Amino acid sequence: MRIATEDWDCVILTHSSLGKIAPSKEAVVEFSESVGDKLEASIREADDNNAVREAQRQKKMVTAKIMTLADTGKKDSGLLSFEKLGVDMLLVDEADLFKNLWFHTKKTRVSGLSSACSGRALDLFLKSRMIYERRGNDGYGLVFATATPIANTIAEMFIMQTYLQPKRLAELEIDSFDAWAAT
């Protein structure tokens, strides 16, 4: 908890140590609701029963995965949540380790498009969104460093942009994978 009580210019943590700092339950619930709202919109826009079923399955899976972020069993059970530490920027080395971030797509049976999602990627995404909201319009608060941003699929580029350029993707109305891929 020395992170919150001192005036540091930089604190270096391992990926696993960052993952052990739990966000507040309220932040996780709010994040879960925003993801759920996006999936509900996808369900309403679905044009066949298979797409509806798949979107509902994904909503259940992702919501459950998000809610595990609030589980403090494996996290630091200190008094301070991530957002109370005062972190205003994350510089992430080996950012390719966080590429398994979930995204919704209506496309099925396309090689390289996975509906899998890692807890590590969701955790970083939630924390980066907290910093982004705290900083407002002055910057994103997230910097990635990696030698392999795209290793296997074009979907990995969308994920990197989702982390690093959320505002621009929304401005261009291509913040969903299907809209982005259609460009």
C-alpha positions in Angstrom: 0.0 0.0 0.0 3.1 2.2 -0.2 1.9 3.0 -3.7 -0.9 5.2 -2.3 0.9 6.7 0.6 4.1 8.0 -1.1 4.6 10.5 -3.9 6.1 8.2 -6.6 6.9 9.2 -10.1 7.0 5.6 -11.2 6.2 2.2 -9.7 7.3 -0.9 -11.5 5.3 -4.1 -11.0 5.2 -7.5 -12.6 2.1 -8.4 -14.6 1.1 -10.8 -11.9 1.5 -8.2 -9.2 -0.7 -5.8 -11.1 -3.3 -8.5 -11.5 -3.4 -9.0 -7.7 -4.5 -5.5 -7.1 -8.3 -5.8 -7.1 -10.6 -3.1 -8.5 -13.6 -2.2 -6.3 -16.7 -4.3 -6.5 -18.6 -1.2 -7.7 -16.2 -0.7 -10.6 -16.5 -4.3 -11.6 -20.3 -4.3 -11.5 -20.4 -1.0 -13.5 -18.0 -2.5 -16.1 -20.1 -5.7 -16.2 -23.3 -3.7 -16.8 -21.7 -1.7 -19.7 -20.5 -4.9 -21.4 -23.9 -6.5 -20.8 -25.7 -3.5 -22.4 -23.5 -3.8 -25.5 -24.4 -7.5 -25.7 -28.1 -6.8 -25.2 -27.9 -4.5 -28.2 -26.3 -7.2 -30.2 -29.0 -9.7 -29.2 -31.7 -7.2 -30.3 -30.0 -6.7 -33.7 -29.5 -10.5 -34.3 -31.3 -11.7 -37.3 -31.5 -15.4 -36.6 -32.0 -17.7 -33.6 -28.4 -19.0 -33.7 -27.0 -15.5 -33.5 -29.3 -14.8 -30.5 -28.3 -17.9 -28.7 -24.6 -17.3 -29.3 -24.8 -13.7 -28.1 -26.7 -14.8 -25.0 -24.1 -17.5 -24.3 -21.3 -15.0 -24.8 -23.0 -12.5 -22.4 -23.3 -15.2 -19.7 -19.6 -16.2 -20.2 -18.2 -12.7 -20.2 -20.3 -11.4 -17.3 -19.2 -14.4 -15.2 -15.5 -13.8 -16.1 -15.8 -10.1 -15.3 -17.4 -10.7 -11.9 -14.4 -12.9 -11.0 -12.3 -9.7 -11.2 -14.0 -8.6 -8.0 -13.2 -11.9 -6.2 -10.5 -11.0 -3.7 -9.6 -14.6 -3.0 -6.4 -14.4 -5.1 -6.0 -10.7 -4.9 -4.4 -8.4 -2.4 -7.0 -8.0 0.3 -5.7 -4.7 1.4 -7.9 -1.8 2.2 -7.3 0.1 -1.0 -8.8 -0.9 -4.4 -7.0 -0.2 -7.6 -8.7 3.1 -8.3 -7.8 4.4 -4.9 -4.1 3.9 -5.4 -3.9 7.1 -7.6 -2.5 5.3 -10.7 -2.7 7.7 -13.6 -0.8 5.8 -16.3 0.1 2.2 -17.1 3.1 1.4 -19.3 2.8 -2.3 -20.2 5.7 -4.2 -21.5 5.0 -7.5 -23.4 1.5 -6.2 -24.1 0.9 -9.2 -26.4 0.3 -11.2 -23.3 -3.1 -9.3 -23.0 -4.3 -9.9 -26.5 -7.0 -12.5 -25.5 -9.5 -9.8 -24.8 -13.1 -10.8 -25.7 -15.1 -9.1 -28.4 -18.5 -9.8 -29.9 -18.8 -10.7 -33.6 -21.7 -12.1 -35.6 -19.1 -13.8 -37.8 -18.9 -17.6 -37.2 -16.5 -20.2 -38.4 -13.9 -17.7 -39.4 -10.4 -18.9 -38.7 -8.6 -16.9 -36.0 -11.8 -15.3 -34.5 -12.0 -16.6 -31.0 -14.7 -16.0 -28.4 -12.2 -16.9 -25.7 -11.3 -14.3 -23.1 -8.5 -14.3 -20.5 -9.0 -12.9 -17.0 -5.7 -11.1 -17.3 -6.8 -9.3 -20.4 -10.2 -8.3 -18.9 -8.4 -7.1 -15.7 -6.0 -4.8 -17.7 -8.9 -3.6 -19.9 -11.0 -2.6 -16.8 -8.0 -0.9 -15.1 -7.1 1.0 -18.3 -10.7 2.2 -18.7 -10.7 3.4 -15.1 -7.5 5.5 -15.8 -9.0 6.7 -19.1 -12.1 8.0 -17.4 -10.1 9.6 -14.5 -7.8 11.4 -17.0 -10.7 12.7 -19.1 -9.6 14.3 -22.4 -6.0 14.9 -21.6 -4.8 11.4 -22.7 -5.4 7.7 -22.6 -3.1 6.7 -19.7 -2.1 3.5 -21.4 1.1 2.7 -23.3 1.9 -0.7 -24.8 5.4 -2.0 -25.7 5.7 -5.3 -27.5 7.7 -6.9 -30.3 4.8 -8.9 -31.5 1.5 -6.8 -31.4 0.0 -9.0 -34.1 1.2 -12.6 -34.1 -1.6 -14.6 -35.7 -4.8 -12.8 -36.8 -6.1 -9.4 -37.9 -8.4 -9.6 -34.9 -5.4 -8.9 -32.7 -5.1 -5.4 -34.3 -8.7 -4.7 -33.4 -7.9 -5.7 -29.8 -4.9 -3.4 -29.7 -6.9 -0.5 -31.0 -9.7 -1.3 -28.5 -7.2 -0.9 -25.7 -5.3 2.1 -27.1 -7.8 4.0 -29.3 -11.3 3.6 -27.8 -12.3 7.2 -28.4 -11.2 7.2 -32.0 -13.0 3.9 -32.8 -16.2 5.3 -31.3 -15.9 8.6 -33.2 -15.6 6.6 -36.5 -18.4 4.3 -35.4 -16.2 1.2 -35.8 -15.9 0.2 -32.1 -17.4 -3.2 -32.7 -15.4 -5.8 -34.5 -17.9 -6.4 -37.3 -18.0 -2.6 -38.1 -14.2 -2.4 -37.9 -13.7 -5.5 -40.1 -16.2 -4.1 -42.7 -13.9 -1.2 -43.3 
